Amino acid sequence: MIEESLTKTKSRMQKSIAAFERDLSGIRTGRANPGLVEHLMVDYYGTQTPLNQLAAISVTDGSSLLIQIWDKGAASSVEKAILKSDLGLTPVSEGSTIRLPIPPLTEERRRDLVKMVRKRLEESKVAMRNIRRDSIDELRNMEKGKEISQDDQHRAQDELQKTTDGFVSQASQLGANKEAELMEV
């Protein structure tokens, strides 16, 4: 019963790390990367749809992306979504394709992006602490219901804390790597 709870908690924390990695891939570093825009939500005939479901995204050279939209009618919606996003990029529309030049980052923009990385890192840590709290509540309820002993509950909480610390340090390492990548000139 305790193992089941801890396994469920680990799974939820791994999903939180995966979501954090996806967030980081959407933060541009000065190099063209399809991950910058592939999860961008586009209003496609009244439905919010990820860009990677509407178009093929490729890197043409180190400093620009080429978005080939499958439905020509969605080109203006894709363009609007890119302009509305916080990427700071200006699309160049060519019919059913959109070129997205990636300008080099200024020092000020790099610092802003580092702040964004730190903010998302903190949000990720909060999410993991919330998962830990939920799991501790579950363990306490098991102990109150006489399903587990108090000693088992304390051992499980210690194991849970070690697990949480491991995932938090993993998230911190991902954040530090992204910061280093952003500040690289």
N, C-alpha and C positions, 0 to 999 in steps of 0.2 A: 504494500500500500504506500509506504514511504518512497520506495524506489520509483513507483509509478508517478508519484507527485514530482519527484526530482527530475525524472526523465521528461515529463511534460514541461517543467520549468526550463530545462536546458534547450528543449526544442523551441520554446517561445523566445528565448534569448538569442538563439542562432538566427531566428527569423528577424529579430531586431537588428542584429549585426548585418544581415543581408540587406535590409532596408537602408541602413546607414551607408553601406557600400554603394548602393544604387544612388543615394543622395549625393555622395561624393563624386560619382562618375558624371553627374550633371553639372558640376562646377568646373568651368573651363580653366585651362592652365596655359593658354597661349598656343597650344597645338590643336589642330583639328582632330576631333574625336566624335564619332557618331553618337556616343553616349550622352553628349551635350544636349541633343534634341530628341532622341528617340522616344523618351517618355513624356514629351511635351503634349499636353492635352489640346486637341483641336475640335472646334465645334463643327462636326460633320453632319449636316442635315438635322440639326437639333440634338445630336448625341455627342457627348464628350468622348473622343476616341484618341488613343495614343498615336502619335505621328508614325511610329514604326508599323502600324497596321494600315496606314494610308499610302505609304511611300517607301521607296528604297533609298537608304541614306548611305552615301559613300564619301570617302576622302579623296579629293582630286589631287591635291598636293599637300604639303605640310601646313598650309595656312587657309584652306577653304574646304567646305563641305558641298556636296551636290545632292540635292533632294529631288528624286524623280517621282512625281506624284502619279499614281495609277489612274485616279479619276480627275480629269482636267477641271471639273467644276469645283473641286475642293482646293484648288491652288490659292484662291484669295483667302480662304479660311486658314490655311496653313501659314500664309504670309502674316495675317493678323495675329495668329497665335504666337509667332516668333517675335513680332514687334511688342506684344503685350507682356512677354516673359521678361524675367529679370536678367536675361543673358547679356543685354546691351549690344545685340547684333542687329545689323540692318540687312534684310534679305534682298537679293537682286532677282526679280522674277523674269523668267524667259519661257512663257507659255506654261507647259506642264512640268517644267523643271525650275528649281530655285537654287541659285548659288548663294552660299552663305560665307562671305569672306570673314576670316577670324583675324582681327587686327592684333598686333602685339600688345601685351598688357603693359599699362603704365604702372609705376611704383605705387601710386595711390590706389589704383584698381586692385593690385595684388594684395595690398593691406586690407581692403574691403572684403576681398574674397577669403582671406585668412580669418577675418572676423566671422564671416558666414560659416566657415568650416568649424570654428570653435563653438558657434551657436548650435549648429547641428549636432556636434559631438555632445554638447551638454544635454540636448534634447534626447539623444540616444541613451545617455547615462541615466537620465530621469526615467525613461521607458523601462530600462533594465531594473532600476530600483523599484518601480511600480510592480514589475513582474515578481520580484523577490518578495515584496510586501504581500501580494496576493497569495503566494505560496506559503509564506509564514502564517497568514490567516487560516489557510487550509489546514496546515499542521496543527495549529492551536485548536481548531474545531475538532480535528481527529482526537486530540488529547482530551478535550472536554467531553467528547462522546465516548471516552474510554476505549477507543479503537487502538491507541498506541500509548505507551507509558511516557511519563515526563522525561525520563532519560533519553528515550528514543527521539522525542521531539527536540531536545537540546542538541543531540548528535546530528539530527537532520538539519537543524538550523545552522549548525557549524558548517556542514557540507554545503548547504545552500549559499552561505556567505563566501566560501571558497570558490564556488562556481561563479557567483556574481562578480567577485573580484577578478577572476580570469577573463570573463567576457568584457568587463569594463576596461581592463588593461589592453585587451585586443582592440577595442574601439579606440582607445587613446593612441595606440600605435598606428592604426589606420589614419586617424586625424593628423598625427605628427608627420606621417609620410606624405599626406596630401599637402600640408603646409609647406614642407620642404620642396615639393614639386612646384607649388605656386610661386615660391620665392626664388626659384632657380631662374636665372636670366639667360 
